[in-house]
Each structure stands twice: as C-alpha cells, then as structure tokens.
Amino acid sequence: MYTSKPVQFHVICDEDAQAYLEKRFRLITRPVHDVLLRFYRLSLDDMRGRIEREGAIVSDHSAGTPGLMKLFIHEILPESVSRAIFIDTDAFFITDPALLWDRFSSFKPDTAISMPSHPDQSSEEWHDANRICSCIMLLDLARLRALRLMDSRTYRAAGAPALSPSAFEAMFGTPGDDGKYKGVKLGDQGYWWAIVLRMPKLFEHLSYDWEMSSCLMDMYGTALGDDARGLEEEGRRQMHTLDTPHEGETVLPKMLHFNCLDGTPHYYEWEGWSDPQNSLTQRWHPAVQYHVGFKWVWLNAHRPMGTLTIETEEKVVFADELFAQRQGRNVVGSREES
C-alpha cells in the first residue's frame, strides 16, 4: 500500500497459507512497482529436523517450533538475499517501509541485528527478555551467515563452531539431562536476548516508531485524531519512554503491532474492538478496520510501472544442510551429541 520502491516478499509458510496469499496477490495485475513474491514451503518435519540438528533449543511459547524459525531466517532464505526486514503477522505498516529499509545504510560495521529495545523493562522469570521485541527486526543475513549464528551437528562434526551456544549457556546454563536448555521464556525472543546480551556489538536499537505495541495498551499514549497537535504537545502526552533511548523524544507511529490481545487468534477479531469504552479501541480501531478492509484490487495502478512475479521454493534446504553437502557429509540420520 505504501511502498515507494520495488519490494520483495519472502514468505515462509505451508501450502494452505500459500494458497490464501497467492490468490490475493494475483489480483494485483498492475503494480506501481515491481513485486517479487517468493514462497518457501517448509513442513513441520523440516522445522523439527533443523531444531534437532541444533540439538539444545526448545520453546514453551505458543508459537512453538514454527516460532523458533525466526532464528533461522538467514539459513532458509538463499544467499542471494543479503538483508531482510522481519515483521510479525499480527502487525502492519502505516507508512512507507522503504523508510525502515534505509536504516540498513547507517548500520555500524559489526551490526547484524536491529530491533526495539526496552531497558526500562525487567522480568527475572524471563531473564529480562522483554527488554527487546523480535516482532520487527532488521537482519543482515549475510553477516549472520558469516558468523554462523545457529549451531548444528554438521558444524560440530566439522569442527566449525557456531556463535550462539556460548550465549545460550551464559544465560540458561548447560543443557539439562534431556539435552535441552531450561528456563527459556518468550520463544525465539529469549534466544535473541541471550545473543544480544552476550554480543552487544552485533545489535542496534530500532526506534519505537516501528513498534507500536499493544503489549503497552496505551501504545505510548499515541492515537488517531487531533490532527493539529504539534510535536512538543504530542511528546508531553506520551508514556513508557522514561529511561529508554527515546526519553525526551516524540514517538511517531509507523508500524502497529497487536500482539497482546487475549481471546482470539486473529487480532482483527479481538472482542475488545466491540467495546467503545476500551482505550485501545478508541485509539486505533479505525486504523485496523481500514487496513483489514482494504481491497487487494485497489493496489492496481492507473499507470503501472512494475510487474508481479511469483515463485515457489518447493524444498527448503537449510544452510547447515548446504554446508554438509559442500563438506560431502550426510546430515540425515540419528542425532549426534555435541
């Protein structure tokens, strides 16, 4: 809806999700810019196989094994894709995502990951993993590949160490009797937090502009309406910025994230939207209604300058499997202990 440049969508999903999305994308016959839509068909067995080869990570989050795949995006997408923005499926842009892509150009030489950070938050139970949000991430995939972020028995067999095990053990201790880390919370975010804390030079903070989170039900105090309000007044009304990188600044919403709405698997069907007294409903429900109801055919331009290309990678080959192939090893078989 908002992009000012050609855009590529890399969608890691199953066959049903591809059918749903592809039907809608094919309604765009006259895109303003070139659009590449590439599906990566990944079965649950494929995901479990990669987790097994890593050997020690496990998730107690509702997203389960599929959620852990956020740690392997650099392995799933081909080497030809060097950078990517990840955004959760319960979030949507309300401005040009090219503005976010421009952040890559200001990365420090060692930066590989950028996501919102919340130093004012704490939770001992979660090892303070709520101090970041992996809901939206800028990922330098090439750098993560070069660092060999996630472990695999194929790497261990070749004496090629991965980056993450030392970070995980520093936070969670050595794996238990079952070979799994204990006490990890928030799924992939718990592991990202261990990596960020252990190797801070890889990390850069991402502005709250790109993470208007409903976990903070007041969304920093921002809302639709009062279109004549200036920056200074807007900033005075905001909250949850004290002792953060945005203390004294005004958060300007660019992405809305509805991730803490209990009782529904789809954020746009949340029961709270029917309550006119609910503060979140008063602040943002019109934006949700508009974006959910926007028709795909309306994305067709009067004077198209681009084309739509749809591709499917039927069989995803993870980076550790490619490594094994190049090493002449077979990764299929029983699990090897590290």
Number of C-alpha atoms within 10 A of each C-alpha: 15 11 14 13 13 15 14 15 13 20 16 21 15 14 13 9 13 17 10 10 13 15 10 12 17 13 16 18 15 19 21 22 17 17 19 16 18 19 23 21 19 20 16 12 10 15 17 15 15 20 20 17 24 23 21 21 22 21 22 13 16 10 13 13 21 17 16 21 20 21 16 19 20 26 24 19 23 15 13 8 13 15 19 20 17 16 18 14 13 15 19 18 18 15 16 15 19 14 12 16 13 10 12 19 7 8 16 12 8 13 19 22 25 25 21 21 23 21 15 13 14 13 10 8 10 16 18 17 28 21 18 21 21 25 20 20 20 23 22 22 25 19 18 22 19 9 14 20 20 21 23 25 22 23 21 16 14 12 9 13 18 18 16 20 20 16 19 23 14 14 21 19 13 16 15 11 7 9 14 16 20 18 15 24 19 21 22 25 24 26 25 22 26 24 23 18 16 16 13 14 14 20 21 19 14 21 19 24 18 26 27 25 21 17 12 15 17 18 25 22 19 19 18 11 10 8 6 6 10 9 12 11 10 17 20 12 11 19 16 16 19 14 12 15 17 15 14 14 16 21 24 17 19 19 20 21 22 25 19 14 17 11 11 11 11 13 20 17 12 14 12 18 20 11 11 11 10 13 17 20 18 15 17 20 19 13 15 18 12 10 14 11 9 12 11 13 15 12 17 15 15 9 9 13 12 15 15 18 13 13 11 14 13 11 11 19 16 18 22 22 21 15 15 17 13 9 12 9 14 10 19 9 6 8 13 15 12 15
